[in-house]
Amino acid sequence: MNPSLQTAGATVDAFTAEVIRSAVVAITGEMKTNLMRTAYHTIIYEAEDFTVGLFDSQGNTISIGLGLPMFIRGLSDAIKAKIAFWGTENIEPGDILLTNDSYTMGSHLNHMIFTLPIFNDGELVAFSSSMAHWQDVGGQLGGVTRDIFSEGLQLPFVKIFRAGKENPELTAIIRANVRVPERAMGDMRAQLASIRTGERRVLQLLKRYGNQAFKDSIRLVYEQSEKLARASVEKIPDGIYEADSFMDDDGVNLGKHIPIKVRVEVGGDKMTIDLSGVSPQVAGFYNSGITAGRSAAEVVFKCVTAPLLLPINDGSFRPLNIILPPGRVVSAVKPAPVRVWMTVPMTVCDTIFRALAPACPERTIAGHYADLCTVNPHGFDAQTGRFFWSHIGHPGGGWGAKHDQDGMSATVCLNDGDTHNSPVEATEAKSPIIIERRALRQDSGGPGKFRGGLGVANEVRMRRTATIHAHVERTICAPWGLHGGKEALANRISIRRNTGEIEDFPTGKIKPTEIDAGDSFLIETAGGGGFWSPLERDAARVLADVRAGYVSLESARRDYGVVIKQNGRSFELDADATAELRRNDEQRR
């Protein structure tokens, strides 16, 4: 007989608890797979811009499918808000609850959240939910939005299904407010299929083990996750740790930086992350709801405590206290515009890591490129008469180095977790574009004993006349190094006309601009910051970087103090000259 485990006055045997723990992870994995298999748009099935999850009857997270880390609170907070709005007594079997309220879920209106209550033997036991990015929800196509009303269709708390029956009027309203309704409705059906998968699998568990055993097992998962998180926090020295950074601007007040200041307090087995010093909400569309600010804090907390522990659940965050007043750029209130909600929280994460670097360097990471760096050309195809929106995908960029490892190159930014860029062939087949070049960006990684990852140069040529606008960030605030490591190259963007003319820009903000067939635009993403002094990097590793094309001869000498001689296509290390140069550099520093 399996031993029993006591949890909050109830008893559940250890075998059952472990089976259910593993099952909820598998269920969210299956939900994710089904959504990808049935979605209509590449931003879901290629870029994986979505999250799925299971939640208890109070809306607490049981398990979320790995996806966008910044959705870590979005689903849970949305479900809790739905429960508060309707009350559990007014939620019935077969209901499907829908919202895309930006100030509840923290992000932009493109994220539709469908939630299905799971009943067994008349009891509401859990919720199955999906949050996915719809490519278009109406609203202004280009330029900088100044309020939420210009950003698209707003859906308050509504029941798209009541007791198993679809509300056709609501569906008709949604269809009438999107530019490509057949794709939107396809993505809606995919999300519905995903959450029904979650319902079906949870019901199988409930039928086998019973409601009480399921609830006791989940409670035990919460408690175990909490204990592990607290034990990890206790290993961080007590103290107050602070750091600051900034964003380029809000796209309206050009050149006016958006300050980011964080304060972390560690005491015993508890951590407080204070975001009161983050900038007030701004005029441009870089705001996000309070859920996004809390998510940024929780993402870092998870990374420095138990990053590999699954499922990701409510108990993991019980030792964390977050201070975040309303009205900040990551806790904006209506009617603040939020279209580019995802950018600032990533730099908030980077800055929290920066604050913790003196306390636990082995758990932190240098700054990364921290922006999607996407430009999506759109327009009307004269040959077909149809509207097109080219989802080119995330080019990727450089991640910061760790205390014992180089940063990753050409990797999606922190906000996007499991998402990835679209294959060139699939992108070109679905859009009137040609990917002229996609290559690693030499010298973009910050020098250090451990080098930052490299950014990417992504050049796209148009086959049709189109309009582009860009809102690329961190072109001035370059990804920083830690403990003597140097900063990386920053993000940047340019337009290359078919006449040979090149248009450069002071930042990554480009107002709506028409580009002709044959014109191209080049996005160059930042690298990641370095860790420890670059003079400590093994000269043989610098030589390998030069041979691979990651580091130039000039950078090897200037930044690393390594002398490398080139003879045709051959590169050789001059050990004596390197030793002398490094001694001189060390004396100067």
N, C-alpha and C positions, 0 to 999 in steps of 0.2 A: 504494500500500500504506500502511496506517495505521502510524504510529510505534508502537513497543513501549514498554511501561513496566515497569521492573524493580521487583519487590516481593517481599522476603523470599526471594530466591534463585529465584523463578519469573518467567516472562514472560507477559504478557497484552497484547494489542494494545489501544490506547486506545479504539477504537470499541467493541469488545466490552465493555470495562469500563464505558463510559458507558451502553450499552444495558442492561446488567444492573443498573446503579445505578438507572436510571429505571424499569426493570421491577419491581424489588422495591417501589418506592414505589407503583406502579400496582397491584400485587398486593394490598398491604395495604389500599389504597383499595377494591378490589373485594371483599375479605373483609368489610370494614366495611359496605359497601352490602348485601351478601347477608344479613348478620346482621340488619340493620335491616329488610329486606324480609320476613323470615320469622319474626322474634321475635313472641311472643304478648303481651308486656306492654309497656305504655307507657313504663316506666322504661328500656327498651332502645330501642324504635323511635321514641319521641318524645324522651325526655330524653337518650338516647345514653350511658347509664351503662355503658360497656364499653370494652374495648380489644382490638385484634387485633395480631398481629405474626408476623414471621419471625425465626428465630434459627439460628445456626450449630450445628455438631455438639457444641460445648462449652456451648451455651446463651447465648452472647453475642448481643446484639441486632443484627440486620441492619437491620430496619426495623419500626417500630411505627406502626399507624394512629393518626392524631390522635384523641384521645379525652380520657380523664382524665389530666392530667399526673402525678398522684400514682401512676399505674400504671406510671410509667416504669421502675421496677425490679421491680415485682411479678411480671410474666411471666418476665423473665430469671432472677430469683432462684429462682422456683418451678421452672423447667425445670432449672436447675443442681442444685437439691435432688433432683429426680426422677432425674437422671442419677446423682447420688451414691448414691441409695437403691437403684436397680436395677442400675446399671452398664450401659454401652452394650452389653455382650455379652448382656444379658437384655432388651433392647428390640428388638422384632421388627417387620417390616412389618405394618401393619394394627392395631397396638396403639394404643389411645387412653388416655392417662394423665390421671388426674383427681385433683384435690385442692382443698380450700378451707381448708387449714391457715393460720390467721391469723398465726402467728408466722413462717411461711415467706414468705408473700406480703405481709404487713404490714397487711392490712385485715381487714374483718369477714367472718363466715362466709357472707354472702350472695353473695360473689364466687366463682363456680365457674370453675376453670381447666382447660380441656380442651387437651391437647397431643398432636399427631400427628407421629410421626417420619416424615421423608421419605427414602426409600431410592432409590438409582438404581444399577443394575448391582451390587447387593449391598452398596453402601456407604451408611452413614448420613451424609447430607450436611447436613441441616438439620431444623428443627422448625417446624411451623405451630401457632399457639396462639391461644386466645381466652379472655378473662377478662371475664365479664359479671355484672351484678347480677341475682340472682333476688329478686323482691319478698318472698318468704317462704321461710324454711328451717326453720320450726318455732321452738321456743324461746319465751321469755316475750314476751307482746305489749306490755305497758306497764311503767312503772316503771323503776328503775335496776337493771340487772344488776350483780352483784358478782363473777361469774366467767364464764369461757367456757362452762361446762357449761349455763348457763341461757339461752344465746344461740342455740341451735339445733343442727342436725345437723352433726357434725364428720366430715369425710371425710379420713382419712389418705391416703397415697400408694396409689392403687388403679388397676387397669386396668379401665375400664368396657367396653373392647373388648380382646380378646386375639386377635391374628392375624386381625383382621377380623370376629370373632364377638362380639356383645354379651353381656355378663354379666347375665343376667336377674335373678339374685338381688340384685345391687347396685342395679339399676334399681328393683326392688321395695322395697328399703330406702329409697331416696330418695323414692319415691312415698308411702310410708307416713309420712314425716316432714315433709311439707309440707301446708299447709292447702288449697291449690288445685292439685292434682296435674296437671290437664290443662294449665294454663298453664306449670307448671314443666317438664313433659315437652316442651311446645312450644318453650320457650326452649332446652332441651337440644338438641333436634333442629336448632334454628337455629344454635347454636354449632357443632354437628358439621358442618353444611353449610358454615359459614364456613371452618373449618380444612381441610375437604376441598377447598374452592375454592383455598386457598393451596397445598395439596399439588399439585393438578392443574396450576396455573400454574407452579410452580417446576419440576415435572417436564418441562414443555414447554421451559423454559430449559435444563435439564440435557440433554435429548435433543438439543437444537440445538447447544449449545456445549460440552458435556462437563463432568464433575465438576470437573476441575482448573481450567478457565477460570473457572467459577463461583466456586470458592473463592479463586482469585487475585484476581478482581475485587472480591470482598467484602473481602479483606485490603487492597486498595488503597483502598477506600472508608474503611475504618477509619483508614488512615494519613493520607489527605488531611484527614479530619475532625479528627484529632488535631493536625495542623500548623496548621490554621485556628484551633482553640481555643487553642493555645499562643501563637500570634501575637497573639490578642486579649487574653490574660492579660498579656502583656508590656507592653501599653499602659496597664495599671493601675499606678499608683505602688506601689512596694514598701512594705510596712508591715503593722502589726497594727491591725485595725479591730474594734470591739466594739459591741454594742447589747443592750438587754434590753427585755422587755415582759412581759405576763402574760395568763393566761386567767382568767375570772371565778371558777370553781370546778369541782369534779369531779362535782357533783350529789349527793354524799354529805356531804362536809364543806362545807356551804353557807357562802359568804362567805370561804372560805380560798382565796386566789389560787394559781394554778399558775404558778410563775416560768419564764420563757423567757429564757435568756441564751446568746448566740452569740459566737463569736470567729472572725474571718477573717484569715488570714495570706497575704499575697501576696509572692512572691519570684521574680523573673525570670518564667519562663513556667509557673510552678506556683502553684496555690492550695490552701490547706488550710482547710476549714471544720470547726471544732471545736464539737460540740454537747454536750460534757461537762457544760456548765452548765445544761442543760435539766433541768427537774424530774424526780425519780424517778417511776416509774409510780405511778398513783393508784388509790384504792379504787373510784371510779366508772368508767364505761365509755368514757372519753375516751382510753384507751391505744391505741397501735398497735404493730405489730411493727417490728423494726429496718429492714425494707425501706422503710417509709413515711418514716422519718427520713432515710435515705439519698436517697430520692426527692426530699424537700424540698430538700436541698442541691443535687441534680443539676438540679432545675427552675430554681433561681436561676442556677446556673452556666451552663446552656444559654441563659437569657435575657440574660445579660450578655456572652456570648461570640459565639455564632452562632445566634441564635434562628430564623432562616429557612432554615438549611441542612438539606436533606433528602437521604437519610433520617436520621431520628433513630437513631443507632447507637452501638455500644460505644466507637468511637474518639473520639467527641465528649467523653468524660468521662475520658480517660486523664490529662490534666493536673491532675485534681482528686483530692485526698486528703481523706477524710472520717474524722473521729474521733468515734466514737459508742459508748460503752461500753453493754453490756446493762443492762437494768433501768431505763432512763429511760422517760418517758411516750411517747417516740417510738421506743423499742427495748424494749418490754415483753416479759416472758417469761411463760410459762404458769404459772398459770391466769388471768392478768389479763383483765378484761373489755375488749372492743374494739368494741362495737357502734357507737359514734360515733367511729370511728377517724380520720375525715377532718378533724376540726376543728382539732386542735392543729398538725398539720403545716403548715396554711395560715398560721397565725400565725408559725410558725418561718420560713417563706419571707419573710413580711413583715419579720420582724426581721433576717434576713440582708440583705435589700435596705436596711434602715435602717442597718445597720453599714457597708455599702459606699457609702452616700450621700456621705460626705466625700471619698472617693477617686475616684469616677466618677459624679457626679450625672447625667450625660447617659445613663447606662445603668440608673438605678434608678427606683423608683416609690414614691410615698407610700403609706401604709397603705390597705388596702381592707376591705370589710365582712366578709370572711373567715369566712363561715358559710353553710351551705346554707339556713338559716332555713326549714326545711320542717316542717309539722305535718300528719300523715296521719291523719285520723279513721278509726276502724275499728269494726266491730260486726257484728251480725246483722240483716239486713233482714227485718222481721216479715212482709212481703208475700211474699217468695220463700223465706224460711227459709235463705238463703245468707249466708255470711260475706262481708263487703266490706272492702276496704282502699283508701281513696281516695288515689290518688297525684295530688296537686294540682300537683306540679311545683315547681321552684325559682322563687321570685318574682324573683330577680335583685337586684342592689344596686349600689352605687357603687364604682368603682375609683379608686385614687389618681391624682392628676395626675402628669404627667411634667415634665421640665425645660422643655419647649417646647409642651406640649399639655394641654388639659383632660382630666380622667379620663372614662372611659366611664360612662354611666348605665344602670341596669337590666340589668346584664350578670352572667353567672354567675360564681361565685367561682373563685379560682385553682385549687382542687382539680379543678374540673369541666371546664375546657378547652372542648371542643366541645359539651358538653351544653347544653341550653336548656330553657326552661319549656314546658309543654304548652299548646296552644291552649285557650282558655276553652271553646269549643264541644265539643271532644273530651273535655275533663275532665268537664264537666257531663253529657255523654251516658253516660259510663261510671261515674259515681259519684253518690250521692244528695246533691249539693251545688249551690249557686248561688254563682258568683263575683260578689259584690255590687259590688266595686270593685277596680280595679287601676290605680294612678296613681303618677306620680313624686311623691316626698316633698319638698316645698319646703324649702329651706334645709338639706337634709341633706348636701350637698357641702361639704367643707372649703374655706373661703375661701383664696385665694392669687392670685398673678399668673396662675397657671393653676389653675382651680378643680377640686376633686374632683368625680367623677361623683355623680349623685343616686341615692339609694335608692328603694325602692318601697313603697307602702302597698297591701297585698293583704288584702281582707276576704272571708271565706268564710262563707256561711250554710248551715246544715244542713237537709236535707229529711227526714232520719231521725234518731232518737236515736243518738248515737255516743259513743265514748270518745276523748279526745285526750290526748296528753301531749307536752310540748315540751322540747327540750334545746338551745335557741338560745343561742349564745355571743356574746362580745364585746359584751355590753350595758353593761359598765363600762369596759373598755379600748377606748375609741373609736379609730377609725382615725386615725392621726397624720399631721400635715403634715411637710414637709421644708424646710429652708433658709428658715425664716420663714413657711412656710405653716401654716394653722391646722387643727386636727382637725375631723373630721366629726361629725355626730350618730351615736350608737351604735344598735345593733339594739334592738328592744323588741317585746313582744307583750302583748295584752290580750284578754279575753273580754267579749263584749257580749251580755247576756241579752235575750230577747224582751220582758222587763218594762221594759227601759231601763237596768237596772243594768249598770255597767261594772266589771270586775275587772282591776286592774292588778297587776303582779308586780315584786318588787325586782330580779329578774334574768329571764333567758329560760327558766328551769327551771320547768316546771309538772308536778306529779305527775299520774298518770292521773285525769282529770276527766270526768264525764259531762256532755254538753251535749245539750239537747233540740232537737227540730225547731223551727226558728225562731231558735235561738241562733246567734251568729256569733263568729268569732275574727278578730282583726286582727293581722297581722304587718307591722311597719314595719322595713324593712331599713336598715342604715347607709349613709351615703355614703362617698366616698373622701376622703382628706386632700388639702389644697392644697399647692402647690409655689411657693416664693418668697413674699415679702410681698404680702398682698392690696392694699396701698396702691399697688403697682406695676401693678395690673391696669388696662387701658385702660378709662376711664370709659364709653366707648361700648359695650364688651362687657358691663359691668355693667348698663347700660340695657337691652341686648338680653335679658339674663338675667331682668330684672324683667318685661319685656314678655312673655316666654315663660312666666313663672310659676315659674322655677327658683329665683329669689332674691326675698325679700320686700323691701319698702321699708325696713323696720327693719334688716334685715341689710345692705342696700346702704349705709346710713348708718353703722351700727355697725362693720361688719367691713371694708368697702372704702373708707370715707370718701367715698362718692359720694352727692350730694344729688339726689334725683329728685322732681319734683313730679307729683302725680296730679290730673287733671281728668276726672272720670268714668272712662271706659275708656282715656283717653289718658295716657301717661307721657312727661315731658320732662326732659331733663338740665339742671340748673342748674350751668353750668360754673364761674361765679365762686364760688359757695358751695362747690362741690366742691374747688376749688383751695385755698380758705382752710381748709376742714375738714381736708384732707390735710396741709397745713403744720402745723396745730396737732397733729394725731395724730402726725406724724413727730417733732415736738419732744417730745411726751410720752413716746414710745417710746425 
